[in-house]
């Protein structure tokens, strides 16, 4: 069973969900208070997920878009 942690240091707008062993399993972020933090975190995850995708040079993109 997961419960909200009351033993962690409190940061307003950040709450951890812990299991029976008091191990963090999830986090609840108040987006009204920490929207910028969430956006940075999410952007970082997207970047990590895409780091193995093939890359194109600027010149390749120009040729593809402009047809030259």
VMD Tcl script that draws the C-alpha trace (Angstrom):
set ca {
  {0.00 0.00 0.00}
  {1.33 3.43 -0.89}
  {0.93 6.33 1.50}
  {2.00 9.94 1.61}
  {5.28 10.37 3.41}
  {5.14 12.50 6.52}
  {8.70 11.77 7.56}
  {10.48 13.47 4.66}
  {11.66 17.06 4.92}
  {8.78 19.17 3.70}
  {9.01 21.39 0.66}
  {5.74 23.17 0.00}
  {4.06 21.76 -3.05}
  {6.16 18.55 -3.18}
  {4.84 15.33 -1.63}
  {6.32 11.84 -1.86}
  {4.32 8.65 -1.99}
  {6.11 5.85 -0.12}
  {5.59 2.11 0.27}
  {5.37 0.16 3.52}
  {9.17 0.28 3.83}
  {9.08 4.10 3.61}
  {10.79 3.94 0.18}
  {9.83 6.71 -2.22}
  {7.69 5.39 -5.06}
  {6.20 8.54 -6.61}
  {6.02 12.28 -6.21}
  {3.14 14.71 -6.35}
  {4.11 18.19 -7.56}
  {1.83 21.20 -7.14}
  {2.02 22.64 -10.65}
  {0.72 26.02 -9.53}
  {3.82 26.39 -7.36}
  {6.39 24.42 -9.36}
  {5.36 24.53 -13.04}
  {8.83 25.65 -14.16}
  {10.47 22.84 -12.18}
  {8.15 20.27 -13.77}
  {8.73 21.63 -17.27}
  {12.52 21.42 -16.80}
  {12.23 17.87 -15.45}
  {9.94 16.79 -18.29}
  {12.15 18.40 -20.96}
  {15.16 16.58 -19.52}
  {13.32 13.24 -19.74}
  {12.32 13.91 -23.35}
  {15.92 14.76 -24.21}
  {17.21 11.55 -22.61}
  {14.62 9.48 -24.47}
  {15.69 11.00 -27.79}
  {19.47 10.94 -27.35}
  {19.91 7.76 -29.42}
  {17.80 8.97 -32.34}
  {19.65 9.66 -35.58}
  {20.87 13.22 -35.99}
  {20.89 15.53 -38.96}
  {23.29 18.33 -39.66}
  {21.98 21.84 -40.21}
  {22.91 21.51 -43.86}
  {20.87 18.29 -44.22}
  {17.85 19.98 -42.67}
  {18.20 22.99 -44.97}
  {18.37 20.74 -48.02}
  {15.38 18.70 -46.88}
  {13.25 21.80 -46.17}
  {14.36 24.00 -49.03}
  {14.72 21.16 -51.55}
  {18.21 22.25 -52.56}
}
mol new
graphics top color blue
foreach p $ca { graphics top sphere $p radius 0.5 }
foreach p [lrange $ca 0 end-1] q [lrange $ca 1 end] { graphics top cylinder $p $q radius 0.2 }
display resetview
